[in-house]
Amino acid sequence: MSKTRRRAGDRRDGRLLRSLPAFSKFIPYIMPTRNDAFILYDESFEVSAVDRFLRRLRVDGYKGIGMLHFLIATHIRCISMLPGINRFVAGRRIYAHDDITVVMAVKRSLSVDATETTIKIHFEPTDTIFDVYRKLNEKIEEIKTSEEDNNTEEVAETLTRAPRFLLRFIIAVLRMLDYFGLIPDSLIEASPFHGSMIITDLGSLRIGPVFHHIYNFGTLPVFIAFGARRHAYEINRRGKVDDNKYVDCKFVLDERIADGHYYAQFLQAYRYIFQHPEILEKAPTRVVEDVR
């Protein structure tokens, strides 16, 4: 995202934020890990407008476009307005990610014994839902049609061949390198623990969402899980019963990257986009840069 020149203290995958208030810089020393600092948020989004929007896009030829594409596009648009959501803490310092990297697990098929892998997709804050549709589908199709392991699986396979004592030593070295921002780019690209957010679609499994922890290793500050659509019969202002449709979402967030007011603005932006999904068809007219 940022086009500024690298300076001393920046990482391979992020820019050090130097102008944050002193208290913000102090917090990672009090809460050094994400499991010290995670907060949980549960939201139910009414999706009638989203369903009409996605149905229109499917009629227009975007076969299979669904809630996963919409949620990723929504998150990207929120970052374009509120870039602090794309920060991360590493080495007890707060950084801004260089781009928007989404991580997700993919089953090669829906059979119980099908193998699972993780994918990473890189986005820009100007991406529309059509960009998300293209990039995500290309990556998923690549995984499902390939019989070869991807980078993540290859690295995991190589590491697990080592004896346990050696593997523990290797992981300790990787943690140290991550602390100082020295992990090679190739390993960062292969790592499912480095990115802007991780998302899981439990609706495809016909179950509700869960609160999933965020990992202490890596840079992921946000985990989003969403479930299947559900119906709720509710009385409207005219005293009549409406059949409303909801999608339940669970957010696990690193509180060290932003304060409560900032997160509130982020979640309000989410709600607004659910009510006005058509805004995702066009690139934002303005992208807000994070602080220096």
C-alpha positions as CSV (number, residue, x, y, z in Angstrom):
1,M,0.0,0.0,0.0
2,S,2.6,2.5,1.1
3,K,4.8,3.9,-1.7
4,T,7.2,5.7,0.7
5,R,10.9,4.9,0.8
6,R,12.2,2.4,3.3
7,R,13.8,3.8,6.4
8,A,15.8,2.3,9.3
9,G,13.4,0.3,11.5
10,D,11.0,-0.7,8.7
11,R,10.4,-4.4,8.0
12,R,10.3,-6.4,4.8
13,D,6.5,-6.6,5.1
14,G,5.7,-3.3,6.9
15,R,6.5,0.3,7.7
16,L,7.3,1.3,11.2
17,L,4.7,3.9,12.6
18,R,6.8,6.6,14.3
19,S,4.2,9.3,15.0
20,L,1.9,7.2,17.2
21,P,1.1,8.5,20.7
22,A,3.5,7.4,23.4
23,F,0.9,5.3,25.1
24,S,0.2,3.3,21.9
25,K,3.9,2.6,21.6
26,F,4.0,1.5,25.3
27,I,1.1,-1.0,25.1
28,P,3.0,-3.8,23.3
29,Y,5.4,-4.0,26.2
30,I,2.5,-4.5,28.6
31,M,0.7,-7.0,26.2
32,P,3.5,-8.6,24.2
33,T,1.5,-11.3,22.5
34,R,-1.8,-11.3,20.5
35,N,-3.3,-13.7,23.0
36,D,-2.7,-11.0,25.7
37,A,-4.5,-8.4,23.6
38,F,-7.2,-10.0,21.6
39,I,-10.8,-8.7,21.8
40,L,-13.9,-10.5,20.6
41,Y,-16.8,-9.0,18.7
42,D,-20.0,-10.7,17.6
43,E,-22.2,-9.0,14.9
44,S,-25.2,-10.2,12.9
45,F,-25.5,-8.4,9.6
46,E,-28.9,-8.2,7.8
47,V,-28.2,-9.4,4.3
48,S,-31.3,-8.8,2.2
49,A,-29.7,-6.0,0.3
50,V,-26.5,-8.1,-0.1
51,D,-28.4,-11.1,-1.4
52,R,-30.1,-8.9,-4.1
53,F,-26.8,-7.4,-5.0
54,L,-25.0,-10.8,-5.3
55,R,-28.0,-12.3,-7.2
56,R,-27.7,-9.5,-9.8
57,L,-24.0,-10.0,-10.2
58,R,-24.5,-13.8,-10.8
59,V,-27.1,-13.0,-13.4
60,D,-24.5,-10.6,-15.0
61,G,-22.1,-13.5,-15.4
62,Y,-20.2,-13.6,-12.1
63,K,-20.9,-17.3,-11.5
64,G,-20.5,-18.4,-7.9
65,I,-20.0,-14.9,-6.4
66,G,-21.0,-15.1,-2.8
67,M,-20.7,-13.9,0.8
68,L,-17.0,-14.8,1.0
69,H,-16.2,-12.4,-2.0
70,F,-18.4,-9.8,-0.5
71,L,-16.8,-9.9,3.0
72,I,-13.3,-9.7,1.7
73,A,-14.2,-6.8,-0.6
74,T,-15.9,-5.1,2.4
75,H,-12.8,-5.5,4.6
76,I,-10.6,-4.1,1.8
77,R,-12.9,-1.1,1.4
78,C,-12.9,-0.5,5.2
79,I,-9.1,-0.5,5.2
80,S,-9.1,2.1,2.3
81,M,-10.9,4.4,4.7
82,L,-9.5,3.2,8.0
83,P,-5.9,2.0,7.4
84,G,-5.2,1.4,11.0
85,I,-7.0,-1.9,10.7
86,N,-4.1,-3.0,8.5
87,R,-1.5,-2.5,11.2
88,F,0.3,-5.2,13.1
89,V,2.6,-5.6,16.1
90,A,6.0,-7.3,15.8
91,G,9.0,-7.0,18.1
92,R,6.9,-4.8,20.4
93,R,6.6,-2.2,17.7
94,I,3.6,-1.2,15.6
95,Y,3.8,-1.3,11.8
96,A,1.6,-0.7,8.8
97,H,1.3,-3.6,6.3
98,D,2.7,-2.8,2.8
99,D,-0.4,-4.3,1.1
100,I,-3.6,-6.0,2.0
101,T,-3.0,-9.8,2.2
102,V,-5.9,-12.1,2.9
103,V,-5.2,-15.6,4.2
104,M,-7.7,-18.4,4.2
105,A,-7.9,-22.2,4.4
106,V,-9.1,-24.1,1.4
107,K,-10.3,-27.8,1.1
108,R,-9.5,-29.3,-2.3
109,S,-13.0,-30.9,-2.1
110,L,-15.8,-31.1,0.5
111,S,-15.1,-34.8,1.3
112,V,-14.1,-35.6,4.9
113,D,-10.7,-36.9,3.9
114,A,-9.9,-34.2,1.4
115,T,-6.6,-32.3,2.1
116,E,-6.6,-28.7,3.3
117,T,-4.2,-26.0,2.5
118,T,-3.9,-22.3,3.0
119,I,-3.8,-19.6,0.3
120,K,-2.7,-15.9,0.4
121,I,-4.1,-13.3,-1.9
122,H,-2.7,-9.8,-2.3
123,F,-5.0,-6.9,-2.8
124,E,-4.8,-3.1,-3.2
125,P,-7.1,-0.7,-1.3
126,T,-8.6,0.4,-4.6
127,D,-9.8,-3.1,-5.5
128,T,-13.5,-3.6,-6.2
129,I,-15.6,-6.7,-5.6
130,F,-14.8,-7.6,-9.2
131,D,-11.1,-7.6,-8.5
132,V,-11.7,-9.7,-5.4
133,Y,-13.8,-12.2,-7.5
134,R,-11.1,-12.5,-10.1
135,K,-8.1,-12.8,-7.7
136,L,-9.8,-15.1,-5.2
137,N,-11.3,-17.5,-7.9
138,E,-8.0,-17.7,-9.7
139,K,-6.1,-18.7,-6.6
140,I,-8.8,-21.2,-5.5
141,E,-8.9,-22.8,-8.9
142,E,-5.1,-23.0,-9.0
143,I,-5.1,-24.9,-5.7
144,K,-8.0,-27.3,-6.5
145,T,-6.7,-28.3,-9.9
146,S,-3.1,-28.7,-8.9
147,E,-1.9,-32.0,-7.5
148,E,1.4,-30.4,-6.3
149,D,1.9,-28.8,-2.9
150,N,1.9,-25.0,-2.7
151,N,4.6,-23.0,-1.0
152,T,3.0,-23.4,2.5
153,E,2.8,-27.2,2.2
154,E,6.3,-27.5,0.8
155,V,7.8,-25.5,3.7
156,A,5.8,-27.5,6.3
157,E,6.8,-30.8,4.7
158,T,10.5,-29.8,4.7
159,L,10.4,-28.6,8.4
160,T,8.6,-31.7,9.7
161,R,11.2,-34.0,8.3
162,A,13.6,-32.7,10.9
163,P,14.0,-34.3,14.3
164,R,11.9,-32.8,17.0
165,F,14.8,-31.1,18.8
166,L,16.0,-29.6,15.6
167,L,12.5,-28.5,14.5
168,R,12.1,-26.7,17.9
169,F,15.4,-24.9,17.3
170,I,14.4,-23.9,13.8
171,I,11.1,-22.5,15.1
172,A,12.9,-20.6,17.8
173,V,15.2,-19.1,15.2
174,L,12.2,-18.1,13.0
175,R,10.5,-16.4,16.0
176,M,13.7,-14.4,16.6
177,L,14.0,-13.5,12.9
178,D,10.3,-12.5,13.0
179,Y,10.9,-10.3,16.1
180,F,13.5,-8.3,14.2
181,G,11.7,-8.4,10.8
182,L,14.4,-10.5,9.2
183,I,12.4,-13.5,7.8
184,P,13.1,-13.8,4.0
185,D,10.4,-12.7,1.7
186,S,10.0,-16.2,0.3
187,L,9.2,-17.5,3.8
188,I,6.8,-14.6,4.5
189,E,4.9,-15.4,1.3
190,A,4.7,-19.1,2.3
191,S,3.6,-18.4,5.9
192,P,-0.1,-18.5,6.7
193,F,0.6,-16.5,9.8
194,H,1.7,-13.3,8.0
195,G,-1.0,-11.1,6.5
196,S,-3.6,-8.5,7.0
197,M,-6.5,-10.7,8.0
198,I,-7.5,-14.4,8.0
199,I,-11.1,-15.4,7.1
200,T,-13.0,-18.7,7.3
201,D,-16.3,-19.5,5.7
202,L,-18.2,-21.8,8.0
203,G,-21.4,-21.1,6.2
204,S,-20.2,-23.4,3.4
205,L,-20.2,-26.2,6.1
206,R,-23.7,-25.2,7.2
207,I,-22.7,-24.3,10.7
208,G,-22.4,-21.1,12.7
209,P,-19.2,-19.1,13.2
210,V,-16.7,-19.5,16.0
211,F,-14.3,-17.2,17.8
212,H,-11.0,-18.3,16.5
213,H,-7.8,-17.2,18.2
214,I,-5.2,-15.0,16.4
215,Y,-1.7,-16.4,16.3
216,N,1.2,-15.1,18.4
217,F,3.6,-15.9,15.6
218,G,3.4,-13.8,12.5
219,T,1.6,-10.5,11.8
220,L,-2.2,-11.3,11.5
221,P,-4.2,-8.8,13.5
222,V,-7.7,-9.9,12.5
223,F,-9.5,-13.2,12.3
224,I,-13.1,-13.2,10.8
225,A,-15.4,-16.2,10.8
226,F,-18.9,-16.2,9.3
227,G,-21.7,-18.7,9.2
228,A,-24.6,-19.8,7.2
229,R,-27.5,-17.4,6.5
230,R,-30.3,-17.7,9.0
231,H,-33.9,-16.3,9.0
232,A,-35.4,-14.2,11.8
233,Y,-39.1,-13.2,12.0
234,E,-39.2,-9.7,13.4
235,I,-41.9,-7.1,13.9
236,N,-41.3,-3.9,12.0
237,R,-42.3,-0.3,12.8
238,R,-45.7,-0.8,11.2
239,G,-46.4,-3.8,13.4
240,K,-46.1,-6.4,10.6
241,V,-43.8,-9.4,10.7
242,D,-40.8,-9.3,8.4
243,D,-38.7,-12.4,7.4
244,N,-35.2,-11.0,7.7
245,K,-32.0,-12.8,6.7
246,Y,-28.8,-12.5,8.7
247,V,-25.2,-13.7,8.6
248,D,-23.5,-14.0,11.9
249,C,-19.8,-12.9,12.0
250,K,-17.3,-13.3,14.7
251,F,-14.3,-10.9,14.8
252,V,-11.1,-11.5,16.8
253,L,-9.1,-8.3,16.9
254,D,-5.7,-7.2,18.2
255,E,-6.5,-4.2,20.4
256,R,-3.0,-2.9,20.3
257,I,-3.2,-1.7,16.7
258,A,-6.2,0.7,17.3
259,D,-8.3,2.2,20.1
260,G,-12.0,1.4,20.7
261,H,-13.3,4.4,18.9
262,Y,-11.3,3.5,15.8
263,Y,-12.7,-0.1,15.9
264,A,-16.2,1.3,16.3
265,Q,-15.8,3.4,13.1
266,F,-14.5,0.3,11.3
267,L,-17.5,-1.8,12.4
268,Q,-19.9,1.0,11.5
269,A,-18.3,1.1,8.0
270,Y,-18.9,-2.6,7.7
271,R,-22.6,-2.1,8.6
272,Y,-23.0,0.7,6.1
273,I,-21.5,-1.4,3.2
274,F,-23.9,-4.3,4.1
275,Q,-26.7,-1.8,3.7
276,H,-25.3,-0.3,0.5
277,P,-23.3,-3.1,-1.2
278,E,-23.3,-1.4,-4.6
279,I,-20.5,0.9,-3.5
280,L,-18.1,-2.1,-3.9
281,E,-18.6,-2.0,-7.7
282,K,-16.5,1.1,-8.0
283,A,-13.0,1.9,-6.7
284,P,-12.9,4.4,-3.8
285,T,-12.5,8.0,-4.9
286,R,-9.9,8.5,-2.1
287,V,-7.6,6.1,-0.2
288,V,-6.5,7.2,3.3
289,E,-2.8,6.6,4.1
290,D,-1.9,5.5,7.6
291,V,0.1,7.8,9.8
292,R,3.9,8.1,9.4
